[in-house]
Amino acid sequence: MEKSLKILKALSDGTRLKILKFLLNGEKCVCQIFPHVQRTQSIVSIQLGKLKTWGILESRREGKQVFYRIKNLQVCDVFKALGYKGKIFKKSCCMKNKKEA
């Protein structure tokens, strides 16, 4: 139940919603995320930190760049249930083995 509440809380903020929607089709660097969501890098970094703390995202560092991807695959299921018609169905985000979630 706690995981579901965190996902719903994450989706209740416009910036976080845009971030998650952008990450549905794969891992992205912070330098790609903040221009896409049209927010400053500091605002996006704060929201990415929250999403990571809640267990929704995971990150990896490559030199000075930090890449984020969706960790909790229930997020993908929520977007599917909401009728999202993007590239979600063909990308690794939501096609991983559900046992990993």
Secondary structure as the mmCIF struct_conf table of DSSP 4:
data_model
#
loop_
_struct_conf.conf_type_id
_struct_conf.id
_struct_conf.beg_label_comp_id
_struct_conf.beg_label_asym_id
_struct_conf.beg_label_seq_id
_struct_conf.end_label_comp_id
_struct_conf.end_label_asym_id
_struct_conf.end_label_seq_id
HELX_RH_AL_P HELX_RH_AL_P1 GLU A 2 LEU A 11
TURN_TY1_P TURN_TY1_P1 SER A 12 SER A 12
BEND BEND1 ASP A 13 ASP A 13
HELX_RH_AL_P HELX_RH_AL_P2 GLY A 14 LEU A 23
TURN_TY1_P TURN_TY1_P2 LEU A 24 ASN A 25
BEND BEND2 GLY A 26 GLY A 26
STRN STRN1 LYS A 28 CYS A 29
HELX_RH_AL_P HELX_RH_AL_P3 VAL A 30 VAL A 37
TURN_TY1_P TURN_TY1_P3 GLN A 38 GLN A 38
BEND BEND3 ARG A 39 ARG A 39
HELX_RH_AL_P HELX_RH_AL_P4 GLN A 41 THR A 53
TURN_TY1_P TURN_TY1_P4 TRP A 54 GLY A 55
BEND BEND4 ILE A 56 ILE A 56
STRN STRN2 LEU A 57 GLU A 62
TURN_TY1_P TURN_TY1_P5 GLY A 63 LYS A 64
STRN STRN3 GLN A 65 ILE A 70
TURN_TY1_P TURN_TY1_P6 LEU A 73 LEU A 73
HELX_RH_AL_P HELX_RH_AL_P5 GLN A 74 ALA A 81
TURN_TY1_P TURN_TY1_P7 LEU A 82 GLY A 83
BEND BEND5 GLY A 86 GLY A 86
HELX_RH_3T_P HELX_RH_3T_P1 LYS A 87 LYS A 90
BEND BEND6 LYS A 91 LYS A 91
HELX_RH_AL_P HELX_RH_AL_P6 SER A 92 MET A 95
BEND BEND7 LYS A 96 LYS A 96
HELX_RH_3T_P HELX_RH_3T_P2 LYS A 98 GLU A 100
#
